[in-house]
């Protein structure tokens, strides 16, 4: 599954926000079921940022959100995400 969180950040706070987002990603990488993740800044509207993570399954992602490390380092920033659905299932192709 893919989890996408988008954020709107004032340009003056971009450097600080990027470091916070990196710490959140670091916390998530230590969780079972984590596959990969990345941070991005929108090319057309530089106040928009995203955190995209890939997980083995939705259970792994939900358990990760319960981790103490994630609660301390990722949940505070994830709580600032734009309020929209962010969990996606990858289509299976054979």
PDB file of N, CA, C and O in Angstrom, chain B, residues numbered from 101:
ATOM      1  N   UNK B 101       0.841  -1.170   0.000  1.00  0.00           N
ATOM      2  CA  UNK B 101       0.000   0.000   0.000  1.00  0.00           C
ATOM      3  C   UNK B 101       0.882   1.228   0.000  1.00  0.00           C
ATOM      4  O   UNK B 101       2.054   1.182   0.372  1.00  0.00           O
ATOM      5  N   UNK B 102       0.299   2.303  -0.418  1.00  0.00           N
ATOM      6  CA  UNK B 102       1.019   3.577  -0.490  1.00  0.00           C
ATOM      7  C   UNK B 102       0.288   4.571   0.412  1.00  0.00           C
ATOM      8  O   UNK B 102      -0.936   4.684   0.350  1.00  0.00           O
ATOM      9  N   UNK B 103       1.031   5.283   1.240  1.00  0.00           N
ATOM     10  CA  UNK B 103       0.466   6.341   2.078  1.00  0.00           C
ATOM     11  C   UNK B 103       1.040   7.676   1.610  1.00  0.00           C
ATOM     12  O   UNK B 103       2.256   7.853   1.525  1.00  0.00           O
ATOM     13  N   UNK B 104       0.150   8.599   1.313  1.00  0.00           N
ATOM     14  CA  UNK B 104       0.555   9.916   0.822  1.00  0.00           C
ATOM     15  C   UNK B 104       0.001  10.981   1.760  1.00  0.00           C
ATOM     16  O   UNK B 104      -1.205  11.046   1.998  1.00  0.00           O
ATOM     17  N   UNK B 105       0.884  11.806   2.283  1.00  0.00           N
ATOM     18  CA  UNK B 105       0.470  12.937   3.120  1.00  0.00           C
ATOM     19  C   UNK B 105       0.977  14.203   2.439  1.00  0.00           C
ATOM     20  O   UNK B 105       2.155  14.307   2.098  1.00  0.00           O
ATOM     21  N   UNK B 106       0.075  15.164   2.244  1.00  0.00           N
ATOM     22  CA  UNK B 106       0.462  16.437   1.634  1.00  0.00           C
ATOM     23  C   UNK B 106       0.352  17.539   2.674  1.00  0.00           C
ATOM     24  O   UNK B 106      -0.483  17.491   3.577  1.00  0.00           O
ATOM     25  N   UNK B 107       1.214  18.530   2.523  1.00  0.00           N
ATOM     26  CA  UNK B 107       1.305  19.618   3.493  1.00  0.00           C
ATOM     27  C   UNK B 107       1.405  20.946   2.762  1.00  0.00           C
ATOM     28  O   UNK B 107       1.985  21.029   1.680  1.00  0.00           O
ATOM     29  N   UNK B 108       0.834  21.985   3.363  1.00  0.00           N
ATOM     30  CA  UNK B 108       1.035  23.349   2.864  1.00  0.00           C
ATOM     31  C   UNK B 108       1.850  24.084   3.915  1.00  0.00           C
ATOM     32  O   UNK B 108       1.458  24.170   5.079  1.00  0.00           O
ATOM     33  N   UNK B 109       2.999  24.615   3.483  1.00  0.00           N
ATOM     34  CA  UNK B 109       3.968  25.198   4.409  1.00  0.00           C
ATOM     35  C   UNK B 109       4.390  26.567   3.894  1.00  0.00           C
ATOM     36  O   UNK B 109       4.720  26.719   2.718  1.00  0.00           O
ATOM     37  N   UNK B 110       4.378  27.552   4.768  1.00  0.00           N
ATOM     38  CA  UNK B 110       4.848  28.885   4.378  1.00  0.00           C
ATOM     39  C   UNK B 110       6.299  28.804   3.919  1.00  0.00           C
ATOM     40  O   UNK B 110       7.097  28.080   4.514  1.00  0.00           O
ATOM     41  N   UNK B 111       6.642  29.526   2.886  1.00  0.00           N
ATOM     42  CA  UNK B 111       7.990  29.454   2.316  1.00  0.00           C
ATOM     43  C   UNK B 111       9.073  29.758   3.344  1.00  0.00           C
ATOM     44  O   UNK B 111      10.153  29.168   3.288  1.00  0.00           O
ATOM     45  N   UNK B 112       8.811  30.652   4.265  1.00  0.00           N
ATOM     46  CA  UNK B 112       9.794  30.992   5.290  1.00  0.00           C
ATOM     47  C   UNK B 112      10.069  29.849   6.254  1.00  0.00           C
ATOM     48  O   UNK B 112      11.085  29.862   6.950  1.00  0.00           O
ATOM     49  N   UNK B 113       9.187  28.866   6.306  1.00  0.00           N
ATOM     50  CA  UNK B 113       9.359  27.722   7.208  1.00  0.00           C
ATOM     51  C   UNK B 113       9.841  26.467   6.492  1.00  0.00           C
ATOM     52  O   UNK B 113       9.953  25.410   7.112  1.00  0.00           O
ATOM     53  N   UNK B 114      10.125  26.565   5.208  1.00  0.00           N
ATOM     54  CA  UNK B 114      10.426  25.387   4.390  1.00  0.00           C
ATOM     55  C   UNK B 114      11.626  24.596   4.904  1.00  0.00           C
ATOM     56  O   UNK B 114      11.545  23.371   4.996  1.00  0.00           O
ATOM     57  N   UNK B 115      12.716  25.242   5.236  1.00  0.00           N
ATOM     58  CA  UNK B 115      13.920  24.521   5.678  1.00  0.00           C
ATOM     59  C   UNK B 115      13.658  23.771   6.978  1.00  0.00           C
ATOM     60  O   UNK B 115      14.050  22.613   7.116  1.00  0.00           O
ATOM     61  N   UNK B 116      12.997  24.422   7.929  1.00  0.00           N
ATOM     62  CA  UNK B 116      12.676  23.776   9.201  1.00  0.00           C
ATOM     63  C   UNK B 116      11.699  22.619   8.976  1.00  0.00           C
ATOM     64  O   UNK B 116      11.855  21.545   9.557  1.00  0.00           O
ATOM     65  N   UNK B 117      10.696  22.846   8.132  1.00  0.00           N
ATOM     66  CA  UNK B 117       9.715  21.809   7.851  1.00  0.00           C
ATOM     67  C   UNK B 117      10.377  20.593   7.206  1.00  0.00           C
ATOM     68  O   UNK B 117      10.065  19.455   7.555  1.00  0.00           O
ATOM     69  N   UNK B 118      11.282  20.834   6.274  1.00  0.00           N
ATOM     70  CA  UNK B 118      11.963  19.716   5.608  1.00  0.00           C
ATOM     71  C   UNK B 118      12.729  18.866   6.622  1.00  0.00           C
ATOM     72  O   UNK B 118      12.734  17.640   6.508  1.00  0.00           O
ATOM     73  N   UNK B 119      13.368  19.482   7.598  1.00  0.00           N
ATOM     74  CA  UNK B 119      14.087  18.703   8.609  1.00  0.00           C
ATOM     75  C   UNK B 119      13.116  17.915   9.481  1.00  0.00           C
ATOM     76  O   UNK B 119      13.405  16.776   9.848  1.00  0.00           O
ATOM     77  N   UNK B 120      11.976  18.499   9.816  1.00  0.00           N
ATOM     78  CA  UNK B 120      10.953  17.775  10.582  1.00  0.00           C
ATOM     79  C   UNK B 120      10.402  16.597   9.785  1.00  0.00           C
ATOM     80  O   UNK B 120      10.191  15.513  10.330  1.00  0.00           O
ATOM     81  N   UNK B 121      10.171  16.816   8.499  1.00  0.00           N
ATOM     82  CA  UNK B 121       9.652  15.763   7.635  1.00  0.00           C
ATOM     83  C   UNK B 121      10.671  14.637   7.481  1.00  0.00           C
ATOM     84  O   UNK B 121      10.298  13.465   7.431  1.00  0.00           O
ATOM     85  N   UNK B 122      11.941  14.984   7.407  1.00  0.00           N
ATOM     86  CA  UNK B 122      13.005  13.970   7.332  1.00  0.00           C
ATOM     87  C   UNK B 122      13.045  13.133   8.609  1.00  0.00           C
ATOM     88  O   UNK B 122      13.236  11.919   8.546  1.00  0.00           O
ATOM     89  N   UNK B 123      12.867  13.765   9.754  1.00  0.00           N
ATOM     90  CA  UNK B 123      12.838  13.027  11.021  1.00  0.00           C
ATOM     91  C   UNK B 123      11.636  12.091  11.072  1.00  0.00           C
ATOM     92  O   UNK B 123      11.736  10.976  11.583  1.00  0.00           O
ATOM     93  N   UNK B 124      10.506  12.537  10.546  1.00  0.00           N
ATOM     94  CA  UNK B 124       9.316  11.689  10.489  1.00  0.00           C
ATOM     95  C   UNK B 124       9.571  10.478   9.601  1.00  0.00           C
ATOM     96  O   UNK B 124       9.220   9.355   9.963  1.00  0.00           O
ATOM     97  N   UNK B 125      10.176  10.701   8.447  1.00  0.00           N
ATOM     98  CA  UNK B 125      10.493   9.595   7.543  1.00  0.00           C
ATOM     99  C   UNK B 125      11.473   8.631   8.190  1.00  0.00           C
ATOM    100  O   UNK B 125      11.315   7.417   8.064  1.00  0.00           O
ATOM    101  N   UNK B 126      12.476   9.144   8.876  1.00  0.00           N
ATOM    102  CA  UNK B 126      13.427   8.280   9.578  1.00  0.00           C
ATOM    103  C   UNK B 126      12.725   7.393  10.593  1.00  0.00           C
ATOM    104  O   UNK B 126      13.059   6.215  10.723  1.00  0.00           O
ATOM    105  N   UNK B 127      11.757   7.946  11.315  1.00  0.00           N
ATOM    106  CA  UNK B 127      11.016   7.158  12.309  1.00  0.00           C
ATOM    107  C   UNK B 127      10.223   6.050  11.622  1.00  0.00           C
ATOM    108  O   UNK B 127      10.163   4.926  12.120  1.00  0.00           O
ATOM    109  N   UNK B 128       9.629   6.360  10.502  1.00  0.00           N
ATOM    110  CA  UNK B 128       8.830   5.362   9.780  1.00  0.00           C
ATOM    111  C   UNK B 128       9.689   4.253   9.186  1.00  0.00           C
ATOM    112  O   UNK B 128       9.257   3.102   9.115  1.00  0.00           O
ATOM    113  N   UNK B 129      10.904   4.593   8.758  1.00  0.00           N
ATOM    114  CA  UNK B 129      11.768   3.585   8.123  1.00  0.00           C
ATOM    115  C   UNK B 129      12.139   2.453   9.069  1.00  0.00           C
ATOM    116  O   UNK B 129      12.478   1.360   8.615  1.00  0.00           O
ATOM    117  N   UNK B 130      12.081   2.692  10.362  1.00  0.00           N
ATOM    118  CA  UNK B 130      12.469   1.665  11.332  1.00  0.00           C
ATOM    119  C   UNK B 130      11.346   0.659  11.607  1.00  0.00           C
ATOM    120  O   UNK B 130      11.543  -0.296  12.359  1.00  0.00           O
ATOM    121  N   UNK B 131      10.188   0.864  11.009  1.00  0.00           N
ATOM    122  CA  UNK B 131       9.027   0.019  11.311  1.00  0.00           C
ATOM    123  C   UNK B 131       8.942  -1.196  10.391  1.00  0.00           C
ATOM    124  O   UNK B 131       9.298  -1.132   9.214  1.00  0.00           O
ATOM    125  N   UNK B 132       8.463  -2.301  10.953  1.00  0.00           N
ATOM    126  CA  UNK B 132       8.259  -3.525  10.181  1.00  0.00           C
ATOM    127  C   UNK B 132       7.251  -3.258   9.059  1.00  0.00           C
ATOM    128  O   UNK B 132       6.233  -2.601   9.272  1.00  0.00           O
ATOM    129  N   UNK B 133       7.541  -3.764   7.894  1.00  0.00           N
ATOM    130  CA  UNK B 133       6.646  -3.605   6.754  1.00  0.00           C
ATOM    131  C   UNK B 133       6.924  -2.396   5.891  1.00  0.00           C
ATOM    132  O   UNK B 133       6.336  -2.248   4.820  1.00  0.00           O
ATOM    133  N   UNK B 134       7.825  -1.519   6.349  1.00  0.00           N
ATOM    134  CA  UNK B 134       8.192  -0.334   5.559  1.00  0.00           C
ATOM    135  C   UNK B 134       9.011  -0.795   4.350  1.00  0.00           C
ATOM    136  O   UNK B 134       9.943  -1.586   4.498  1.00  0.00           O
ATOM    137  N   UNK B 135       8.671  -0.310   3.172  1.00  0.00           N
ATOM    138  CA  UNK B 135       9.409  -0.662   1.956  1.00  0.00           C
ATOM    139  C   UNK B 135      10.308   0.490   1.521  1.00  0.00           C
ATOM    140  O   UNK B 135      11.517   0.316   1.366  1.00  0.00           O
ATOM    141  N   UNK B 136       9.718   1.662   1.325  1.00  0.00           N
ATOM    142  CA  UNK B 136      10.501   2.841   0.932  1.00  0.00           C
ATOM    143  C   UNK B 136       9.671   4.089   1.162  1.00  0.00           C
ATOM    144  O   UNK B 136       8.454   4.021   1.341  1.00  0.00           O
ATOM    145  N   UNK B 137      10.346   5.229   1.156  1.00  0.00           N
ATOM    146  CA  UNK B 137       9.652   6.489   1.336  1.00  0.00           C
ATOM    147  C   UNK B 137      10.444   7.635   0.753  1.00  0.00           C
ATOM    148  O   UNK B 137      11.653   7.535   0.542  1.00  0.00           O
ATOM    149  N   UNK B 138       9.747   8.723   0.496  1.00  0.00           N
ATOM    150  CA  UNK B 138      10.417   9.899  -0.056  1.00  0.00           C
ATOM    151  C   UNK B 138       9.644  11.158   0.290  1.00  0.00           C
ATOM    152  O   UNK B 138       8.446  11.134   0.568  1.00  0.00           O
ATOM    153  N   UNK B 139      10.371  12.243   0.260  1.00  0.00           N
ATOM    154  CA  UNK B 139       9.834  13.575   0.532  1.00  0.00           C
ATOM    155  C   UNK B 139       9.924  14.357  -0.778  1.00  0.00           C
ATOM    156  O   UNK B 139      10.890  14.212  -1.528  1.00  0.00           O
ATOM    157  N   UNK B 140       8.924  15.178  -1.048  1.00  0.00           N
ATOM    158  CA  UNK B 140       8.978  15.989  -2.261  1.00  0.00           C
ATOM    159  C   UNK B 140       8.371  17.360  -2.034  1.00  0.00           C
ATOM    160  O   UNK B 140       7.475  17.539  -1.209  1.00  0.00           O
ATOM    161  N   UNK B 141       8.881  18.315  -2.783  1.00  0.00           N
ATOM    162  CA  UNK B 141       8.341  19.679  -2.783  1.00  0.00           C
ATOM    163  C   UNK B 141       7.770  19.930  -4.172  1.00  0.00           C
ATOM    164  O   UNK B 141       8.418  19.632  -5.175  1.00  0.00           O
ATOM    165  N   UNK B 142       6.572  20.469  -4.232  1.00  0.00           N
ATOM    166  CA  UNK B 142       5.898  20.688  -5.503  1.00  0.00           C
ATOM    167  C   UNK B 142       6.691  21.664  -6.379  1.00  0.00           C
ATOM    168  O   UNK B 142       7.177  22.688  -5.900  1.00  0.00           O
ATOM    169  N   UNK B 143       6.812  21.336  -7.654  1.00  0.00           N
ATOM    170  CA  UNK B 143       7.577  22.169  -8.582  1.00  0.00           C
ATOM    171  C   UNK B 143       6.836  23.441  -8.988  1.00  0.00           C
ATOM    172  O   UNK B 143       7.463  24.458  -9.286  1.00  0.00           O
ATOM    173  N   UNK B 144       5.518  23.390  -9.000  1.00  0.00           N
ATOM    174  CA  UNK B 144       4.733  24.538  -9.444  1.00  0.00           C
ATOM    175  C   UNK B 144       4.272  25.444  -8.308  1.00  0.00           C
ATOM    176  O   UNK B 144       4.102  26.649  -8.492  1.00  0.00           O
ATOM    177  N   UNK B 145       4.075  24.859  -7.149  1.00  0.00           N
ATOM    178  CA  UNK B 145       3.644  25.631  -5.977  1.00  0.00           C
ATOM    179  C   UNK B 145       4.537  25.205  -4.812  1.00  0.00           C
ATOM    180  O   UNK B 145       4.235  24.238  -4.112  1.00  0.00           O
ATOM    181  N   UNK B 146       5.619  25.919  -4.613  1.00  0.00           N
ATOM    182  CA  UNK B 146       6.662  25.490  -3.681  1.00  0.00           C
ATOM    183  C   UNK B 146       6.239  25.462  -2.217  1.00  0.00           C
ATOM    184  O   UNK B 146       7.018  25.027  -1.367  1.00  0.00           O
ATOM    185  N   UNK B 147       5.047  25.906  -1.904  1.00  0.00           N
ATOM    186  CA  UNK B 147       4.561  25.803  -0.524  1.00  0.00           C
ATOM    187  C   UNK B 147       3.943  24.425  -0.247  1.00  0.00           C
ATOM    188  O   UNK B 147       3.602  24.127   0.897  1.00  0.00           O
ATOM    189  N   UNK B 148       3.796  23.590  -1.271  1.00  0.00           N
ATOM    190  CA  UNK B 148       3.237  22.253  -1.101  1.00  0.00           C
ATOM    191  C   UNK B 148       4.347  21.211  -1.004  1.00  0.00           C
ATOM    192  O   UNK B 148       5.288  21.205  -1.797  1.00  0.00           O
ATOM    193  N   UNK B 149       4.215  20.333  -0.017  1.00  0.00           N
ATOM    194  CA  UNK B 149       5.172  19.257   0.221  1.00  0.00           C
ATOM    195  C   UNK B 149       4.419  17.943   0.330  1.00  0.00           C
ATOM    196  O   UNK B 149       3.216  17.933   0.590  1.00  0.00           O
ATOM    197  N   UNK B 150       5.119  16.838   0.132  1.00  0.00           N
ATOM    198  CA  UNK B 150       4.503  15.534   0.299  1.00  0.00           C
ATOM    199  C   UNK B 150       5.470  14.555   0.961  1.00  0.00           C
ATOM    200  O   UNK B 150       6.689  14.652   0.818  1.00  0.00           O
ATOM    201  N   UNK B 151       4.889  13.624   1.680  1.00  0.00           N
ATOM    202  CA  UNK B 151       5.605  12.477   2.233  1.00  0.00           C
ATOM    203  C   UNK B 151       4.903  11.252   1.673  1.00  0.00           C
ATOM    204  O   UNK B 151       3.721  11.032   1.939  1.00  0.00           O
ATOM    205  N   UNK B 152       5.624  10.459   0.902  1.00  0.00           N
ATOM    206  CA  UNK B 152       5.071   9.252   0.285  1.00  0.00           C
ATOM    207  C   UNK B 152       5.817   8.060   0.859  1.00  0.00           C
ATOM    208  O   UNK B 152       7.046   8.005   0.813  1.00  0.00           O
ATOM    209  N   UNK B 153       5.071   7.105   1.401  1.00  0.00           N
ATOM    210  CA  UNK B 153       5.678   5.888   1.927  1.00  0.00           C
ATOM    211  C   UNK B 153       4.989   4.675   1.329  1.00  0.00           C
ATOM    212  O   UNK B 153       3.791   4.694   1.048  1.00  0.00           O
ATOM    213  N   UNK B 154       5.773   3.616   1.140  1.00  0.00           N
ATOM    214  CA  UNK B 154       5.271   2.348   0.607  1.00  0.00           C
ATOM    215  C   UNK B 154       5.399   1.296   1.703  1.00  0.00           C
ATOM    216  O   UNK B 154       6.408   1.227   2.405  1.00  0.00           O
ATOM    217  N   UNK B 155       4.362   0.485   1.832  1.00  0.00           N
ATOM    218  CA  UNK B 155       4.276  -0.512   2.897  1.00  0.00           C
ATOM    219  C   UNK B 155       3.884  -1.864   2.329  1.00  0.00           C
ATOM    220  O   UNK B 155       3.260  -1.948   1.271  1.00  0.00           O
ATOM    221  N   UNK B 156       4.257  -2.927   3.041  1.00  0.00           N
ATOM    222  CA  UNK B 156       3.883  -4.275   2.615  1.00  0.00           C
ATOM    223  C   UNK B 156       2.370  -4.436   2.563  1.00  0.00           C
ATOM    224  O   UNK B 156       1.840  -5.080   1.657  1.00  0.00           O
ATOM    225  N   UNK B 157       1.677  -3.854   3.530  1.00  0.00           N
ATOM    226  CA  UNK B 157       0.210  -3.944   3.582  1.00  0.00           C
ATOM    227  C   UNK B 157      -0.310  -2.869   4.532  1.00  0.00           C
ATOM    228  O   UNK B 157       0.461  -2.204   5.223  1.00  0.00           O
ATOM    229  N   UNK B 158      -1.619  -2.716   4.550  1.00  0.00           N
ATOM    230  CA  UNK B 158      -2.217  -1.668   5.369  1.00  0.00           C
ATOM    231  C   UNK B 158      -1.997  -1.935   6.864  1.00  0.00           C
ATOM    232  O   UNK B 158      -1.867  -0.995   7.648  1.00  0.00           O
ATOM    233  N   UNK B 159      -1.956  -3.206   7.256  1.00  0.00           N
ATOM    234  CA  UNK B 159      -1.711  -3.532   8.662  1.00  0.00           C
ATOM    235  C   UNK B 159      -0.352  -3.046   9.134  1.00  0.00           C
ATOM    236  O   UNK B 159      -0.221  -2.533  10.246  1.00  0.00           O
ATOM    237  N   UNK B 160       0.665  -3.208   8.286  1.00  0.00           N
ATOM    238  CA  UNK B 160       2.009  -2.726   8.635  1.00  0.00           C
ATOM    239  C   UNK B 160       2.007  -1.221   8.854  1.00  0.00           C
ATOM    240  O   UNK B 160       2.622  -0.716   9.793  1.00  0.00           O
ATOM    241  N   UNK B 161       1.309  -0.514   7.979  1.00  0.00           N
ATOM    242  CA  UNK B 161       1.239   0.946   8.093  1.00  0.00           C
ATOM    243  C   UNK B 161       0.525   1.351   9.382  1.00  0.00           C
ATOM    244  O   UNK B 161       0.998   2.226  10.108  1.00  0.00           O
ATOM    245  N   UNK B 162      -0.583   0.730   9.659  1.00  0.00           N
ATOM    246  CA  UNK B 162      -1.342   1.088  10.863  1.00  0.00           C
ATOM    247  C   UNK B 162      -0.573   0.752  12.132  1.00  0.00           C
ATOM    248  O   UNK B 162      -0.603   1.515  13.098  1.00  0.00           O
ATOM    249  N   UNK B 163       0.123  -0.398  12.137  1.00  0.00           N
ATOM    250  CA  UNK B 163       0.939  -0.745  13.308  1.00  0.00           C
ATOM    251  C   UNK B 163       2.081   0.249  13.483  1.00  0.00           C
ATOM    252  O   UNK B 163       2.436   0.596  14.609  1.00  0.00           O
ATOM    253  N   UNK B 164       2.652   0.705  12.383  1.00  0.00           N
ATOM    254  CA  UNK B 164       3.745   1.689  12.451  1.00  0.00           C
ATOM    255  C   UNK B 164       3.273   2.965  13.143  1.00  0.00           C
ATOM    256  O   UNK B 164       4.025   3.573  13.906  1.00  0.00           O
ATOM    257  N   UNK B 165       2.042   3.370  12.883  1.00  0.00           N
ATOM    258  CA  UNK B 165       1.517   4.590  13.491  1.00  0.00           C
ATOM    259  C   UNK B 165       1.356   4.450  14.997  1.00  0.00           C
ATOM    260  O   UNK B 165       1.234   5.451  15.703  1.00  0.00           O
ATOM    261  N   UNK B 166       1.355   3.218  15.496  1.00  0.00           N
ATOM    262  CA  UNK B 166       1.241   2.965  16.938  1.00  0.00           C
ATOM    263  C   UNK B 166       2.591   2.893  17.633  1.00  0.00           C
ATOM    264  O   UNK B 166       2.655   2.872  18.862  1.00  0.00           O
ATOM    265  N   UNK B 167       3.664   2.857  16.864  1.00  0.00           N
ATOM    266  CA  UNK B 167       5.014   2.766  17.422  1.00  0.00           C
ATOM    267  C   UNK B 167       5.341   4.011  18.243  1.00  0.00           C
ATOM    268  O   UNK B 167       4.980   5.124  17.860  1.00  0.00           O
ATOM    269  N   UNK B 168       6.017   3.824  19.358  1.00  0.00           N
ATOM    270  CA  UNK B 168       6.395   4.952  20.218  1.00  0.00           C
ATOM    271  C   UNK B 168       7.272   5.949  19.467  1.00  0.00           C
ATOM    272  O   UNK B 168       7.076   7.158  19.582  1.00  0.00           O
ATOM    273  N   UNK B 169       8.235   5.449  18.702  1.00  0.00           N
ATOM    274  CA  UNK B 169       9.125   6.333  17.938  1.00  0.00           C
ATOM    275  C   UNK B 169       8.335   7.161  16.931  1.00  0.00           C
ATOM    276  O   UNK B 169       8.579   8.357  16.774  1.00  0.00           O
ATOM    277  N   UNK B 170       7.397   6.527  16.257  1.00  0.00           N
ATOM    278  CA  UNK B 170       6.572   7.239  15.276  1.00  0.00           C
ATOM    279  C   UNK B 170       5.660   8.242  15.985  1.00  0.00           C
ATOM    280  O   UNK B 170       5.474   9.360  15.503  1.00  0.00           O
ATOM    281  N   UNK B 171       5.100   7.852  17.109  1.00  0.00           N
ATOM    282  CA  UNK B 171       4.238   8.787  17.857  1.00  0.00           C
ATOM    283  C   UNK B 171       4.999  10.046  18.260  1.00  0.00           C
ATOM    284  O   UNK B 171       4.436  11.140  18.270  1.00  0.00           O
ATOM    285  N   UNK B 172       6.268   9.890  18.589  1.00  0.00           N
ATOM    286  CA  UNK B 172       7.066  11.041  19.022  1.00  0.00           C
ATOM    287  C   UNK B 172       7.614  11.858  17.855  1.00  0.00           C
ATOM    288  O   UNK B 172       7.702  13.083  17.949  1.00  0.00           O
ATOM    289  N   UNK B 173       7.986  11.193  16.749  1.00  0.00           N
ATOM    290  CA  UNK B 173       8.710  11.881  15.679  1.00  0.00           C
ATOM    291  C   UNK B 173       7.939  12.093  14.383  1.00  0.00           C
ATOM    292  O   UNK B 173       8.325  12.930  13.567  1.00  0.00           O
ATOM    293  N   UNK B 174       6.859  11.351  14.179  1.00  0.00           N
ATOM    294  CA  UNK B 174       6.130  11.476  12.915  1.00  0.00           C
ATOM    295  C   UNK B 174       4.695  11.979  13.101  1.00  0.00           C
ATOM    296  O   UNK B 174       4.226  12.809  12.321  1.00  0.00           O
ATOM    297  N   UNK B 175       4.004  11.489  14.115  1.00  0.00           N
ATOM    298  CA  UNK B 175       2.596  11.860  14.287  1.00  0.00           C
ATOM    299  C   UNK B 175       2.409  13.373  14.420  1.00  0.00           C
ATOM    300  O   UNK B 175       1.469  13.902  13.827  1.00  0.00           O
ATOM    301  N   UNK B 176       3.247  14.094  15.162  1.00  0.00           N
ATOM    302  CA  UNK B 176       3.028  15.548  15.253  1.00  0.00           C
ATOM    303  C   UNK B 176       3.055  16.249  13.887  1.00  0.00           C
ATOM    304  O   UNK B 176       2.291  17.186  13.658  1.00  0.00           O
ATOM    305  N   UNK B 177       3.916  15.808  12.998  1.00  0.00           N
ATOM    306  CA  UNK B 177       3.951  16.445  11.678  1.00  0.00           C
ATOM    307  C   UNK B 177       2.847  15.902  10.785  1.00  0.00           C
ATOM    308  O   UNK B 177       2.275  16.654   9.996  1.00  0.00           O
ATOM    309  N   UNK B 178       2.532  14.607  10.888  1.00  0.00           N
ATOM    310  CA  UNK B 178       1.444  14.047  10.088  1.00  0.00           C
ATOM    311  C   UNK B 178       0.107  14.674  10.453  1.00  0.00           C
ATOM    312  O   UNK B 178      -0.791  14.762   9.616  1.00  0.00           O
ATOM    313  N   UNK B 179      -0.023  15.106  11.687  1.00  0.00           N
ATOM    314  CA  UNK B 179      -1.253  15.768  12.121  1.00  0.00           C
ATOM    315  C   UNK B 179      -1.454  17.111  11.415  1.00  0.00           C
ATOM    316  O   UNK B 179      -2.561  17.648  11.405  1.00  0.00           O
ATOM    317  N   UNK B 180      -0.400  17.644  10.835  1.00  0.00           N
ATOM    318  CA  UNK B 180      -0.481  18.929  10.120  1.00  0.00           C
ATOM    319  C   UNK B 180      -0.746  18.746   8.630  1.00  0.00           C
ATOM    320  O   UNK B 180      -0.769  19.725   7.884  1.00  0.00           O
ATOM    321  N   UNK B 181      -0.945  17.506   8.190  1.00  0.00           N
ATOM    322  CA  UNK B 181      -1.189  17.230   6.776  1.00  0.00           C
ATOM    323  C   UNK B 181      -2.536  17.796   6.340  1.00  0.00           C
ATOM    324  O   UNK B 181      -3.441  17.977   7.154  1.00  0.00           O
ATOM    325  N   UNK B 182      -2.651  18.070   5.059  1.00  0.00           N
ATOM    326  CA  UNK B 182      -3.919  18.484   4.482  1.00  0.00           C
ATOM    327  C   UNK B 182      -4.914  17.353   4.720  1.00  0.00           C
ATOM    328  O   UNK B 182      -4.593  16.187   4.494  1.00  0.00           O
ATOM    329  N   UNK B 183      -6.113  17.690   5.173  1.00  0.00           N
ATOM    330  CA  UNK B 183      -7.124  16.689   5.516  1.00  0.00           C
ATOM    331  C   UNK B 183      -7.752  16.117   4.246  1.00  0.00           C
ATOM    332  O   UNK B 183      -8.688  16.690   3.689  1.00  0.00           O
ATOM    333  N   UNK B 184      -7.227  14.990   3.805  1.00  0.00           N
ATOM    334  CA  UNK B 184      -7.733  14.295   2.625  1.00  0.00           C
ATOM    335  C   UNK B 184      -7.328  12.827   2.722  1.00  0.00           C
ATOM    336  O   UNK B 184      -6.359  12.501   3.407  1.00  0.00           O
ATOM    337  N   UNK B 185      -8.053  11.941   2.048  1.00  0.00           N
ATOM    338  CA  UNK B 185      -7.673  10.526   2.078  1.00  0.00           C
ATOM    339  C   UNK B 185      -6.249  10.348   1.552  1.00  0.00           C
ATOM    340  O   UNK B 185      -5.870  10.971   0.560  1.00  0.00           O
ATOM    341  N   UNK B 186      -5.456   9.497   2.217  1.00  0.00           N
ATOM    342  CA  UNK B 186      -4.064   9.361   1.820  1.00  0.00           C
ATOM    343  C   UNK B 186      -3.565   7.936   1.704  1.00  0.00           C
ATOM    344  O   UNK B 186      -2.380   7.732   1.438  1.00  0.00           O
ATOM    345  N   UNK B 187      -4.430   6.931   1.895  1.00  0.00           N
ATOM    346  CA  UNK B 187      -4.004   5.540   1.799  1.00  0.00           C
ATOM    347  C   UNK B 187      -4.491   4.968   0.465  1.00  0.00           C
ATOM    348  O   UNK B 187      -5.669   5.064   0.122  1.00  0.00           O
ATOM    349  N   UNK B 188      -3.557   4.376  -0.273  1.00  0.00           N
ATOM    350  CA  UNK B 188      -3.863   3.843  -1.595  1.00  0.00           C
ATOM    351  C   UNK B 188      -3.377   2.407  -1.704  1.00  0.00           C
ATOM    352  O   UNK B 188      -2.313   2.051  -1.198  1.00  0.00           O
ATOM    353  N   UNK B 189      -4.173   1.598  -2.369  1.00  0.00           N
ATOM    354  CA  UNK B 189      -3.771   0.217  -2.620  1.00  0.00           C
ATOM    355  C   UNK B 189      -3.140   0.166  -4.000  1.00  0.00           C
ATOM    356  O   UNK B 189      -3.641   0.755  -4.958  1.00  0.00           O
ATOM    357  N   UNK B 190      -2.031  -0.551  -4.076  1.00  0.00           N
ATOM    358  CA  UNK B 190      -1.385  -0.713  -5.378  1.00  0.00           C
ATOM    359  C   UNK B 190      -2.145  -1.771  -6.163  1.00  0.00           C
ATOM    360  O   UNK B 190      -2.460  -2.831  -5.624  1.00  0.00           O
ATOM    361  N   UNK B 191      -2.446  -1.498  -7.438  1.00  0.00           N
ATOM    362  CA  UNK B 191      -3.132  -2.515  -8.237  1.00  0.00           C
ATOM    363  C   UNK B 191      -2.193  -3.707  -8.483  1.00  0.00           C
ATOM    364  O   UNK B 191      -0.985  -3.545  -8.663  1.00  0.00           O
ATOM    365  N   UNK B 192      -2.769  -4.865  -8.485  1.00  0.00           N
ATOM    366  CA  UNK B 192      -1.984  -6.076  -8.719  1.00  0.00           C
ATOM    367  C   UNK B 192      -2.058  -6.433 -10.200  1.00  0.00           C
ATOM    368  O   UNK B 192      -3.142  -6.548 -10.773  1.00  0.00           O
ATOM    369  N   UNK B 193      -0.916  -6.601 -10.792  1.00  0.00           N
ATOM    370  CA  UNK B 193      -0.860  -7.016 -12.185  1.00  0.00           C
ATOM    371  C   UNK B 193      -0.059  -8.314 -12.268  1.00  0.00           C
ATOM    372  O   UNK B 193       0.948  -8.491 -11.583  1.00  0.00           O
ATOM    373  N   UNK B 194      -0.524  -9.191 -13.105  1.00  0.00           N
ATOM    374  CA  UNK B 194       0.193 -10.478 -13.258  1.00  0.00           C
ATOM    375  C   UNK B 194       0.670 -10.651 -14.663  1.00  0.00           C
ATOM    376  O   UNK B 194       1.290 -11.665 -14.984  1.00  0.00           O
TER     377      UNK B 194
END
